[in-house]
Amino acid sequence: MSAAMTAALLGDTLSVVVRSASAQRLPMLDEALFSLACQRWQKLDVVLALQAPDADFLAAAQAVLARQPWREGVSHQVLAVPAAAGFDARARLLTEGARVARGEFLAFLDDDDIVYQRGYERLIARLRARPDAVLAVGGTRLAFLDSVGDYYFIRRKQDGFFAWGSRRFDLFRDNFIPIHSYVLARTRLPADLLRFSDEHVPLEDYEFLLRAATVGPFETSDRLFPVAEYRIHAGNTIWDGEATHATHNPNLARARELIARDQKALRMTITSAEWQELQATLAPPPAPAGEPVIMAPPGAHRFLHRRADAVYRLFDRFPRLSNALGALLARLRGA
């Protein structure tokens, strides 16, 4: 980033771009914004980017934003991003939001997710302690939502789902960094990097991270420390590698083809030392003595997720049994 652009940024300020495309998700947006209002990091610049809002959606979103218990000094604005009817502008919301954001640090948040109270404070501290890192990553908990009519609630949570990755070049396997689980140091990135590709939707955040990985290292030491929730519900576009609505399937398949192309191209931009790190990342992990490496296909992953969910529901009906088994497992781990 140029010296002039760096000087224009607000020091110690964290800009958070929140994107929303539907008035139907205003109740979730309310919770997402409330999680920002509760942040320990006081210097916040909130940009609420809306996709082609009509007058009612715009007014309702402005009201939701204004009624949050913001700390003194927090700035916030609503950004209406034009888009043709039926066009998925999620990438454009991020690009336009980042363009008007004024903070030295930058984060993103979808309207159906939340960030924990000390999440940003912790990640910014990591960035300050490591001047070469372009972003700092924290842990993400899955939160599974159920609903009864227009009332929704969290049924259960799961830790560690994304924790398989630990280095930036693990992105050449798959994406392990949800969009709301990291903070960027803007002065350490080229200005033209802060854009998101329409043609990569719904994997636009993955494509961005692949490009960022070629600029500098990621600070991932807090990847097991939960800083945010990724909420799973019927309105999610992608879950377990599949689209939940048939109309998204062609877009997802196309995006995966583009990601594979980008991975090959981006490998040519890294140094020889980084190439060695990449090769180590892509090499299959050694199997434990006497045990083969077993790679479950995507179908098996989905089957296991469904079976685990059924087991959870069973134990949820018998809390005493669940607690007893949990205590037994804790003792066995400590043995």
ROBAZA-25540 format. One record per atom (N, C-alpha, C): residue in one letter; x, y, z. Coordinates in steps of 0.05 Angstrom, whole numbers, plus 5000, padded with zeros to 4 digits. Atoms other than C-alpha are relative to their C-alpha. Layout:
residues N
AXYZ;...
END
This chain:
residues 335
M501749765000;M500050005000;M501850255000;S498449765003;S502650694982;S500050165027;A499849844975;A504851195036;A497650185003;A502449834999;A499051655018;A497649855009;M502350164992;M493951105025;M500249925029;T499550084972;T497050875090;T499450235019;A500449774984;A496851575118;A497050075003;A502849945000;A489451625101;A498449825019;L501450194983;L487651035145;L500050105029;L500249924972;L485451135217;L501549805017;G498350174983;G490750855264;G498449885023;D501250154978;D488550335316;D497049954995;T502950035006;T481650315282;T499649744985;L500850255014;L478449655261;L497450064984;S502449985017;S473649705202;S498849724997;V501350265004;V468549135198;V497850044979;V502050005021;V464649035134;V498049785004;V502150194995;V458048705148;V498349994974;R501550015025;R454348445087;R497349875005;S502750104997;S446848315081;S498650044974;A501349985026;A442548165021;A497049965001;S502850064998;S435648025048;S498750115026;A501449904977;A430648365094;A499049775018;Q500950224984;Q428447675117;Q502049925022;R498050074981;R434947615155;R500750225020;L499649784981;L434248255195;L500349915029;P499650094973;P433347865261;P502949905005;M497250104997;M440147525249;M501950244998;L498349775002;L443248185227;L500150155026;D500149874974;D440948485293;D502049875019;E498150144982;E444947955330;E502950044992;A497349965010;A451048035285;A501050275009;L499249734993;L451148785297;L500450035031;F499749984971;F450048695372;F502649885009;S497450114993;S456148245374;S502350194995;L498049795005;L460148825345;L499850225022;A500349804979;A457249315395;A501249925027;C499050104975;C459648865451;C503049964999;Q497150055003;Q466848845426;Q501650165020;R498149864982;R472449015475;R501750204985;W498449815016;W476149355418;W498250254995;Q501849774999;Q473450065423;Q500050164974;K499949845024;K475750395358;K498949844976;L501350165021;L470750095309;L498950194978;D501249865023;D468650325240;D498349794986;V501850215011;V462549915218;V498750094974;V501249945027;V460449895145;V498049784994;L502150195006;L453749545133;L499450024970;A500350005029;A453649365059;A497549834993;L502650135008;L446649195031;L499949974970;Q500350065029;Q445148874964;Q497450124990;A502249885014;A440549314923;A497550035017;P502349994982;P435949484981;P497850184990;D502349825006;D428949754969;D499750185024;A500249804979;A426550325013;A499449885027;D500750134975;D423549865066;D502449865012;F497750154990;F429749425072;F502150205010;L498049804993;L434350035074;L499250135027;A500949864976;A430150385128;A500249815024;A499950204978;A429649745170;A502949955009;A497250064993;A437149605166;A501250245014;Q499049764986;Q438750325185;Q499050015029;A501150004972;A434150255246;A501449805017;V498650214985;V437449605267;V502850095007;L497349904995;L444349925260;L500050215022;A500049774981;A442450545299;A499349935028;R500950064973;R439350195358;R501949835016;Q498050164986;Q445549795377;Q501350185022;P498749854978;P448949995443;P502950064995;W497349945008;W455050275409;W501550165021;R498349844982;R460850535451;R500450284987;E499449735010;E462551275445;E502449994981;G497849995019;G466851405385;G499949804978;V500350195021;V464550815343;V498550134976;S501349895023;S462851025272;S498649784985;H501450205016;H457850665228;H498550134977;Q501349905023;Q454750755160;Q498749774985;V501450195018;V450050395111;V500850064972;L499149975027;L452550275041;L498149834982;A501850145019;A447350104987;A501549944975;V498450095024;V450749694932;V498149924978;P501950075021;P446949674866;P500749724989;A499750265012;A445848994834;A497549944984;A502350085016;A441348714780;A498349805015;A501850194988;A435348314801;A500949714995;G499250285003;G437247584813;G503049965001;F497150035000;F444747734814;F501049965029;D498950054973;D448747464873;D502450195003;A498049794998;A452748074894;A501749985025;R498650024975;R456047794956;R502950084998;A497249915003;A463047904929;A500250304997;R500049725004;R461348604907;R499650165027;L500449874974;L458848774977;L502650025016;L497449994986;L465648595006;L501950204988;T498249825014;T469448974953;T499350305005;E500949724996;E465349614960;E500250085029;G499749944972;G465249565035;G502950065008;A497249964994;A472849505038;A501050264988;R499249755013;R473450094991;R499550255017;V500749774984;V469950575039;V501049975029;A499150044973;A472750265103;A502550175005;R497849814994;R477650735139;R502049905020;G498350094979;G481050305191;G502649884991;E497450125004;E488250075196;E499749694998;F500650295000;F485349375208;F497349964987;L502450065015;L479849035168;L499049725006;A501350274996;A474948465182;A497450004985;F502550045014;F468748185150;F498149845017;L502050154985;L462247915179;L497449974984;D502650055013;D456147595147;D497750065020;D502349924982;D449247795174;D499049775017;D501050224984;D447947095202;D502149885018;D497950104982;D454447005241;D500550215022;I499349814979;I457247325304;I503049975007;V497250004990;V464047495334;V499950035030;Y500049994971;Y465647385407;Y501350265010;Q499549744989;Q466847975453;Q503050084998;R497249935000;R474447945456;R501549894976;G498850125024;G475647635388;G501950194985;Y498449815015;Y478148245351;Y502450105016;E497849914983;E482248485410;E502349805000;R497950215000;R485947825411;R501549994974;L498750035027;L487247795336;L501750254994;I498349765005;I489748515332;I502549995016;A497650044984;A494548365389;A501949814987;R498350185014;R497147785349;R501450134976;L498849865022;L498248225288;L502250195009;R498049814990;R501948745329;R502649855009;A497750154990;A506448205358;A501649874977;R498650135023;R508247945288;R499850194976;P500249795021;P509748515240;P500049894971;D499950115027;D510748045180;D497449884991;A502450145007;A503847735183;A498050194986;V502049835014;V498547995134;V497249975013;L502550034986;L492747715175;L500449815023;A500150184976;A491247365241;A497449855000;V502350185001;V486546775245;V499349905028;G500950124975;G482346545304;G498349764995;G501650245003;G478145935317;G497050074995;T502849975006;T470945855295;T498449775010;R501850214990;R465445465329;R497649984981;L502550045014;L459745165289;L497750025019;A502449984984;A452945345317;A497649914982;F502250125016;F447144915291;F497350125010;L502549874993;L440545285289;L497649834993;D502750115006;D433445005293;D498050235001;S502149795000;S427045395283;S497349885004;V502850064997;V419745365302;V498550254990;G501249765012;G416045835255;G502150214995;D498149795003;D419646495257;D501950035024;Y498350004977;Y423146325322;Y502349804996;Y497750185003;Y430146035318;Y501750005025;F498350034976;F434945785370;F502449824993;I497750165004;I441745455375;I499749735014;R500450274989;R441144705385;R502549895012;R497550104989;R448444535394;R502350154986;K497649875011;K455544785380;K502249794998;Q497850195006;Q461744435354;Q502650164997;D497449885002;D469044635363;D501849854981;G497850135014;G475044485319;G499449914972;F500650105027;F471544365252;F501950104980;F498149885020;F476244835215;F502949995009;A497449994988;A482344705258;A502149824987;W498150185013;W485544205210;W502350164986;G497949845013;G489444775176;G501550165020;S498449844981;S495145125210;S501950204986;R498249835015;R499145465154;R498650114976;R501449885023;R497345925097;R499949824976;F500050175024;F499245405045;F498249765003;D502150204998;D494144925074;D497650074983;L502249925017;L489445335032;L500249874973;F499850155025;F492144944972;F498749725002;R501650244996;R488444355002;R497050074998;D502749904999;D481944715019;D499950245018;N500249764983;N479345325055;N499449925029;F500450054971;F479945275131;F499650255016;I500249744987;I478946015146;I497450134993;P502549865005;P471746265151;P500550304998;I499549725007;I470946975128;I500050195024;H500249834977;H469347255197;H501949925022;S498250114979;S475046895234;S502850134999;Y497349885002;Y480847365215;Y499850304999;V499749715003;V483248075217;V502450054982;L497949935019;L487448385161;L501550255010;A498449754996;A493148885170;A500250134972;R500349895027;R491549335111;R502650114989;T497649885010;T498249685108;T502149804991;R498150215008;R501749025096;R499149864974;L501150135024;L497648855034;L500050204977;P500449825024;P497749144963;P497150104999;A502749895000;A491849604954;A498149854981;D501650145019;D489449214893;D499249725008;L500850274991;L488948564932;L497350005013;L502649994986;L482748804970;L497750024981;R502250025018;R477748584919;R499049715000;F501250275000;F473047984913;F498749954973;S500750075028;S471447634848;S497149914998;D502750085005;D464247594824;D499949724988;E500250255013;E465846994781;E500749765018;H499450224982;H468346594841;H497949955021;V502250054981;V461846644880;V498949724996;P500049934972;P460246274925;P502649955015;L497550044987;L467646164939;L501850254998;E498549755004;E469746894932;E502050055023;D498249954977;D472846915002;D502449814999;Y497850195003;Y477046294987;Y502050104979;E498249895021;E479846604923;E501650235011;F498649774988;F481647234962;F502349905018;L498050104982;L485346835015;L502449874985;L497850125016;L489346454962;L501950224990;R498249785009;R491947114935;R501550125023;A498749894976;A493347375005;A502349825009;A498050194990;A497346745020;A502650034985;T497549965015;T502446934966;T501450265007;V498849754992;V503747614998;V501749985025;G498650034975;G505947415067;G498849795018;P501050214983;P505046935125;P497550085015;F502349974984;F498746835165;F500749945029;E499750064972;E498746865241;E497749825009;T502150204995;T494946235260;T500249875028;S499650134974;S497146095332;S497450005017;D502550004985;D490046255357;D497849854985;R502050145016;R486545795307;R498249825017;L501650174983;L484045355365;L498550175022;F501349834980;F481745955407;F497550124986;P502449905014;P474446105388;P499750305002;V500549715001;V473446825366;V497350064986;A502449955016;A467046735324;A498349744998;E501850225006;E461046295308;E499250004971;Y501050045027;Y459246015240;Y497349865004;R502750114995;R451745905243;R498949844977;I501050195021;I448845315205;I497050005002;H502950005001;H441645375183;H499149964971;A501050075027;A437145245124;A500650214979;G499449795019;G439045905092;G502950014991;N497250005008;N446445745087;N500349924970;T499550075028;T448945725015;T501549744998;I498350235002;I454245195028;I500249875027;W499450144976;W454844665080;W501249734993;D498650255005;D459644075080;D500649964971;G499150025028;G461944235010;G497849994980;E502250015019;E455044234979;E498250245002;A502049784998;A449944764961;A497449885010;T502550104989;T443444704998;T497650064982;H502149945019;H439444954939;H501049934972;A499150115026;A439644654870;A501150224981;T499249785018;T440445334836;T502950085005;H497349924994;H447245424870;H502049804989;N498150215008;N450244774844;N501750074976;P498249935022;P452645024776;P502050225008;N498149794991;N455745644808;N502249895017;L498050124982;L459245224861;L502049834984;A498350175017;A461944734809;A501950184984;R498349825016;R464445304766;R502150145018;A498149874982;A467645654826;A502349815008;R497950204993;R471345014845;R502049964977;E498250025024;E474144964774;E501850244999;L498349765000;L476645674779;L502050005022;I498150024977;I479745554847;I502349824993;A497950195008;A483544954819;A501950144981;R498349855019;R486145394762;R501750205015;D498649794985;D488045954810;D502349885017;Q497950134984;Q491845474855;Q502549944984;K497750055017;K496245264798;K501550254992;A498749755008;A497545974775;A501550135024;L498849874977;L499046234845;L502549865010;R497650144992;R504145694858;R502550114986;M497849905015;M508446024805;M501050275011;T499249744990;T508746674845;T501649995026;I498750024974;I511946414908;I503049954998;T497150045001;T519346384926;T500749715003;S499150284997;S523545754928;S499749895028;A500450094972;A523345735004;A497049955005;E502950054996;E515745805002;E499149754985;W500750245015;W515545264949;W500549755017;Q499450234982;Q518844784998;Q497949975021;E502150014979;E513744975051;E497449894988;L502450095013;L508144865001;L500149704995;Q499750295005;Q510844174982;Q499549845025;A500450134974;A511043985055;A497050005008;T502949984994;T503844225062;T498449804984;L501650175018;L501343835002;L500649705003;A499350284996;A504943185021;A498149875019;P501850134981;P500342675053;P501349955027;P498850044974;P501342615128;P500849715004;P499250284996;P505142005151;P498049855017;A501950174985;A500841435176;A501249915026;P499050114976;P501541215248;P501049714996;A498950275003;A505540575257;A497849795000;G501950225001;G501339985235;G497250084992;E502749915008;E495440415213;E500150134973;P500149885027;P493640595141;P498750285002;V501449745002;V491541295121;V497449954985;I502650045011;I484141295107;I498850284993;M501349755009;M481041865066;M497149944994;A502850045005;A473541875071;A499050184977;P501149845021;P469942105008;P497950195011;P502049814990;P465142705013;P497449875009;G502550134991;G459142245016;G500249885027;A499650114973;A462041895076;A500150215021;H500049784981;H463242555110;H497250095006;R502849924995;R455942745101;R498649795016;F501350214985;F453742065126;F500950015030;L499149994973;L458142135188;L498950245015;H501249774987;H455542835202;H497149945008;R502850064993;R448342585199;R499949805023;R500150204978;R449941985245;R500850145026;A499249864976;A453542445294;A497750175011;D502249834991;D447542905295;D497849835013;A502050184988;A442842315309;A500849915028;V499050084973;V447242085367;V499750235019;Y500349774983;Y447242795394;Y497150035009;R502849974993;R439642825392;R499249795021;L500750214981;L439242155429;L501050075027;F498949934974;F443842385484;F498650245012;D501449764990;D440143045488;D497449935015;R502450094986;R434042645511;R500649895027;F499250134974;F437942325568;F502450145011;P497749844991;P442242865600;P501749875021;R498350134979;R444442445659;R502049814987;L498250185014;L447241915613;L502150154985;S498149845015;S450542445570;S502150115018;N498149894982;N453742775630;N501949795012;A498450214989;A456142115658;A502149914979;L498050075021;L459441925591;L502150214996;G498149785003;G462542615586;G502150005023;A498250014977;A465542545656;A502049774997;L498350235004;L468141855639;L502250064979;L498149935021;L471442105575;L502150195011;A498049814989;A474742685613;A502049855018;R498250154982;R477642195664;R501949834983;L498350175017;L480241735608;L502150174986;R498149825013;R483542335573;R502250085019;G498049914980;G486942535638;G501749775011;A498550234990;A489441825652;A502749984987;
END
